[in-house]
Amino acid sequence: KVYNSTCLNDGKLYLGTDGGLEILNLSDYSLVNNELTGLLENVRIRCVKNDNEGRIWLCTHGSTGLVCYDPKDGSVKIYNEENGLDANRVRACMPLKDGSIAAATGNGLYIISNGKVSAHYGDENGIATTEILTAGEDDKGTLYLGSDGDGIYVIENGKVSHIGVESGLTSEVLLRIKWDEKHRMLWIITSNSIEYMKDGVIYAVTKFPYSNNYDIFIDEHDDAWILASNGIYITTVKDLTGNDKIDCDFYNLRSGLPYIATGNSRDYLGDDGMLYIAGTTGICAVNINEDDPESKEVGLVIPSVD
């Protein structure tokens, strides 16, 4: 089956699929069935995220909308059209600095705070394309909404502005917008390139060797792990921002990668560097903070000498 999202919570791996939710005990790899898995049976789940209080948020397609699950007491709350979240496709969510939750949907962006839908940004705010594929927040609390065909909408102090190709975007279809605290910039992945925004200016990484990319993760060595439709590319942040000669390590199915990442999947990266990748037919994991395996000694066997 197709896996869309991974999320680790208290030793259990929550896996969003096109046909429901799977919960995996990492201690013995057993599957957990509970009221939550029963509620979401045969429901398409696009994103699973932890919040700062240990709760789990699940973005679904259909009447279940956005689901909030508290594993401590097993309580479930659903946000849908009955209580203010009027969208039948919730694609992604993320906890914000103020403790609220932002939900990117097919009908714009919704903000949930104190158990209620507190704000909505859609066509009434000047958002022409309300199909939001991704959202990011910078260090100042400014929100960046990546749309499916109309670039980036910026929400600052409740006001909406627009960023398009005239500002440096190579495509107005946005797959990922992520804040990089260490380098103080936003990584932007469009439908045809990797870009980044620093000090309000957008730069395109035109020398990167592949165009159909999904996500980017930065490890503690300042290497960038880029999930793509053909495998995983690993290069340095310095090479990406330098945009000159970009040297990459590349892993695909022929070199031992078990699964190719699902398009626009949402993957969990732990504080220990363990990355759980949602793949087209399964899940694979790698610790991106471990030393380069090429630097380790390799054992060889010589069967004969002539």
C-alpha positions as CSV (number, residue, x, y, z in Angstrom):
1,K,0.0,0.0,0.0
2,V,1.0,3.6,-0.3
3,Y,2.3,5.3,2.8
4,N,1.9,9.1,3.1
5,S,3.2,10.0,6.5
6,T,5.2,8.8,9.5
7,C,5.1,10.1,13.1
8,L,6.8,8.7,16.2
9,N,5.1,9.1,19.6
10,D,6.0,7.3,22.8
11,G,7.7,4.4,21.0
12,K,4.9,3.9,18.5
13,L,5.2,4.7,14.8
14,Y,1.9,6.2,13.4
15,L,1.7,5.6,9.7
16,G,-0.8,7.4,7.5
17,T,-1.8,5.4,4.4
18,D,-4.3,5.7,1.5
19,G,-6.4,3.1,3.3
20,G,-6.3,4.2,7.0
21,L,-4.0,4.4,9.9
22,E,-1.4,1.8,11.0
23,I,0.3,2.0,14.5
24,L,3.5,0.0,14.9
25,N,5.2,-0.8,18.2
26,L,8.9,-0.3,17.5
27,S,9.8,-2.6,20.4
28,D,8.6,-5.7,18.7
29,Y,7.1,-4.5,15.4
30,S,3.6,-5.5,16.4
31,L,0.6,-3.7,15.0
32,V,-1.8,-1.8,17.4
33,N,-5.5,-1.8,16.8
34,N,-7.6,0.7,18.8
35,E,-10.5,3.1,18.5
36,L,-8.4,5.5,16.4
37,T,-7.5,2.9,13.8
38,G,-11.1,1.8,13.7
39,L,-12.3,5.4,13.3
40,L,-9.9,5.9,10.3
41,E,-10.4,2.6,8.6
42,N,-10.3,3.0,4.8
43,V,-9.8,6.8,5.3
44,R,-7.0,8.5,3.3
45,I,-4.5,10.1,5.7
46,R,-2.0,12.6,4.2
47,C,-0.1,13.9,7.2
48,V,0.4,12.8,10.9
49,K,2.1,15.3,13.3
50,N,2.9,15.7,17.0
51,D,2.1,18.9,18.8
52,N,3.9,20.4,21.7
53,E,1.6,18.8,24.2
54,G,2.1,15.2,23.0
55,R,-1.1,15.0,21.0
56,I,-1.2,13.6,17.5
57,W,-2.9,15.4,14.6
58,L,-4.1,13.5,11.5
59,C,-5.0,15.2,8.2
60,T,-7.6,13.2,6.3
61,H,-9.7,13.3,3.2
62,G,-13.4,13.2,3.8
63,S,-15.8,13.9,6.6
64,T,-13.2,13.2,9.3
65,G,-11.3,16.3,8.4
66,L,-8.6,17.1,10.9
67,V,-8.4,14.6,13.8
68,C,-6.7,15.3,17.2
69,Y,-5.8,12.3,19.2
70,D,-4.5,12.3,22.8
71,P,-2.7,9.0,23.4
72,K,-2.6,9.7,27.2
73,D,-6.3,9.3,27.6
74,G,-7.4,8.0,24.2
75,S,-9.6,11.1,23.5
76,V,-10.4,12.0,19.9
77,K,-11.7,15.4,18.6
78,I,-12.6,15.9,15.0
79,Y,-12.5,19.3,13.2
80,N,-14.7,19.3,10.1
81,E,-17.5,21.4,8.5
82,E,-19.7,20.9,11.6
83,N,-17.4,23.0,13.8
84,G,-15.8,25.4,11.4
85,L,-13.3,23.5,9.3
86,D,-15.0,23.5,5.9
87,A,-12.7,21.4,3.7
88,N,-12.9,17.8,2.5
89,R,-9.2,17.6,1.9
90,V,-6.8,18.4,4.8
91,R,-3.3,17.9,3.3
92,A,-0.9,19.0,6.1
93,C,-0.7,20.5,9.5
94,M,2.0,21.9,11.8
95,P,2.2,23.3,15.3
96,L,2.9,27.0,15.5
97,K,5.1,29.0,17.9
98,D,2.1,30.3,19.8
99,G,0.8,26.8,20.4
100,S,-1.9,26.8,17.8
101,I,-2.2,24.4,14.9
102,A,-2.2,25.4,11.2
103,A,-4.0,23.1,8.7
104,A,-3.4,23.4,5.0
105,T,-6.5,22.3,3.1
106,G,-8.2,22.4,-0.2
107,N,-10.1,25.5,1.1
108,G,-7.2,27.6,2.3
109,L,-5.5,27.6,5.7
110,Y,-7.3,27.1,9.1
111,I,-5.9,27.9,12.5
112,I,-7.0,25.9,15.5
113,S,-6.3,27.2,19.0
114,N,-7.8,26.4,22.4
115,G,-9.9,23.6,20.9
116,K,-11.6,25.8,18.3
117,V,-11.2,27.0,14.7
118,S,-10.0,30.5,15.4
119,A,-9.1,31.8,11.9
120,H,-9.5,31.0,8.2
121,Y,-7.5,32.4,5.3
122,G,-9.1,31.8,1.9
123,D,-10.5,33.5,-1.2
124,E,-12.1,36.2,1.0
125,N,-8.5,37.2,2.0
126,G,-7.2,37.4,-1.6
127,I,-6.0,33.8,-1.8
128,A,-7.0,33.0,-5.4
129,T,-5.9,29.4,-5.3
130,T,-7.2,27.9,-2.1
131,E,-5.6,24.4,-2.7
132,I,-2.7,24.7,-0.2
133,L,-0.1,22.0,-0.4
134,T,2.3,23.1,2.3
135,A,2.8,25.7,5.0
136,G,5.9,27.0,6.8
137,E,6.5,29.4,9.7
138,D,9.7,31.5,10.1
139,D,11.3,32.7,13.4
140,K,9.1,35.8,13.4
141,G,5.8,33.9,13.2
142,T,5.2,34.8,9.6
143,L,3.3,32.1,7.7
144,Y,4.1,31.0,4.2
145,L,1.4,29.0,2.3
146,G,2.5,27.0,-0.7
147,S,-0.3,26.7,-3.2
148,D,-1.0,24.4,-6.1
149,G,-0.4,26.8,-8.9
150,D,-0.3,30.4,-7.6
151,G,2.9,30.6,-5.7
152,I,3.3,31.5,-2.1
153,Y,0.8,33.4,0.1
154,V,2.4,35.2,3.0
155,I,0.4,35.9,6.2
156,E,1.9,38.5,8.4
157,N,0.0,40.3,11.2
158,G,-3.3,38.9,9.7
159,K,-2.6,40.4,6.2
160,V,-2.0,38.4,3.1
161,S,0.6,39.1,0.4
162,H,1.8,37.1,-2.6
163,I,5.1,35.8,-4.0
164,G,5.2,34.5,-7.6
165,V,7.5,33.9,-10.5
166,E,8.2,37.6,-10.7
167,S,9.9,37.3,-7.2
168,G,12.1,34.4,-8.2
169,L,10.0,31.3,-8.0
170,T,10.7,28.8,-10.8
171,S,7.3,27.3,-10.5
172,E,4.1,28.4,-8.7
173,V,3.4,24.8,-7.6
174,L,4.9,24.5,-4.1
175,L,5.5,21.1,-2.5
176,R,7.4,22.2,0.7
177,I,8.3,25.3,2.6
178,K,10.5,24.7,5.7
179,W,12.3,27.0,8.1
180,D,16.0,26.3,8.7
181,E,16.8,27.7,12.2
182,K,20.5,27.1,11.9
183,H,21.0,28.9,8.6
184,R,18.2,31.4,9.2
185,M,16.3,30.8,5.9
186,L,13.4,29.1,4.3
187,W,13.9,26.1,2.1
188,I,11.4,26.0,-0.8
189,I,10.8,23.0,-3.0
190,T,8.7,23.7,-6.1
191,S,7.5,21.3,-8.7
192,N,10.7,21.7,-10.7
193,S,13.5,23.0,-8.5
194,I,15.0,23.5,-5.0
195,E,15.1,27.2,-3.9
196,Y,15.6,29.1,-0.7
197,M,14.6,32.4,0.7
198,K,17.1,34.4,2.8
199,D,16.5,38.0,4.0
200,G,13.4,38.3,1.8
201,V,15.2,37.2,-1.4
202,I,14.5,34.0,-3.3
203,Y,17.4,32.1,-4.8
204,A,17.1,29.1,-7.2
205,V,19.6,26.2,-6.9
206,T,19.8,25.8,-10.7
207,K,22.8,23.4,-10.6
208,F,21.1,20.7,-8.6
209,P,21.1,17.5,-10.8
210,Y,17.4,16.6,-10.4
211,S,14.2,18.5,-10.6
212,N,11.4,16.3,-9.2
213,N,12.1,16.6,-5.5
214,Y,9.7,16.2,-2.5
215,D,11.4,17.2,0.8
216,I,14.7,18.3,2.4
217,F,16.2,17.5,5.8
218,I,19.4,19.0,7.3
219,D,21.6,16.8,9.5
220,E,24.0,17.9,12.2
221,H,26.9,17.8,9.8
222,D,25.3,20.4,7.6
223,D,24.4,17.9,4.9
224,A,21.1,18.1,3.1
225,W,19.1,14.9,2.5
226,I,16.8,15.5,-0.4
227,L,14.0,13.0,-1.0
228,A,13.2,12.7,-4.7
229,S,11.0,10.7,-7.0
230,N,14.0,8.5,-8.0
231,G,15.8,8.1,-4.6
232,I,17.7,10.2,-2.0
233,Y,20.3,12.8,-2.8
234,I,22.8,13.9,-0.1
235,T,24.9,17.0,-0.6
236,T,26.1,19.9,1.6
237,V,24.2,23.0,2.4
238,K,27.3,25.0,1.3
239,D,27.1,23.4,-2.2
240,L,23.4,24.1,-2.5
241,T,23.6,27.8,-1.5
242,G,26.9,28.1,-3.5
243,N,25.0,26.8,-6.6
244,D,28.2,26.0,-8.5
245,K,29.5,22.5,-8.6
246,I,27.1,20.3,-6.5
247,D,28.6,17.0,-5.5
248,C,25.9,14.4,-4.4
249,D,25.8,11.0,-3.0
250,F,22.8,9.2,-4.4
251,Y,20.8,6.2,-3.2
252,N,18.2,4.4,-5.2
253,L,16.6,0.9,-5.4
254,R,19.8,-0.5,-7.0
255,S,22.0,0.7,-4.2
256,G,20.0,-0.7,-1.3
257,L,17.2,1.9,-0.7
258,P,14.2,-0.3,0.2
259,Y,11.5,2.1,-1.0
260,I,11.2,5.3,-3.0
261,A,9.6,8.2,-1.0
262,T,5.9,8.9,-1.7
263,G,5.3,12.1,-3.6
264,N,4.6,15.0,-1.1
265,S,4.8,12.7,1.9
266,R,5.3,14.0,5.4
267,D,8.1,12.2,7.3
268,Y,9.2,12.2,10.9
269,L,12.7,13.3,11.9
270,G,13.6,12.6,15.5
271,D,16.0,14.6,17.7
272,D,18.4,11.6,17.5
273,G,18.6,12.0,13.7
274,M,16.4,9.0,12.9
275,L,14.3,9.7,9.8
276,Y,11.3,7.5,9.0
277,I,10.6,7.7,5.3
278,A,7.1,7.0,4.0
279,G,7.5,5.0,0.8
280,T,5.4,3.9,-2.1
281,T,5.1,0.3,-0.8
282,G,6.6,0.5,2.7
283,I,8.6,2.4,5.4
284,C,12.3,2.7,5.7
285,A,14.5,4.4,8.3
286,V,17.9,5.9,8.4
287,N,19.9,7.9,11.0
288,I,21.0,11.0,9.0
289,N,23.3,12.1,11.8
290,E,25.5,9.0,11.7
291,D,29.0,9.3,10.2
292,D,29.4,8.8,6.5
293,P,29.6,5.0,6.0
294,E,32.3,5.6,3.4
295,S,34.6,6.7,6.1
296,K,34.5,3.4,7.9
297,E,36.8,0.5,7.2
298,V,35.6,-2.1,4.8
299,G,36.3,-5.8,5.2
300,L,37.4,-7.6,2.1
301,V,37.9,-11.3,1.3
302,I,40.5,-12.3,-1.3
303,P,39.7,-15.8,-2.5
304,S,42.9,-16.3,-4.5
305,V,46.0,-14.7,-6.0
306,D,47.4,-15.8,-9.4
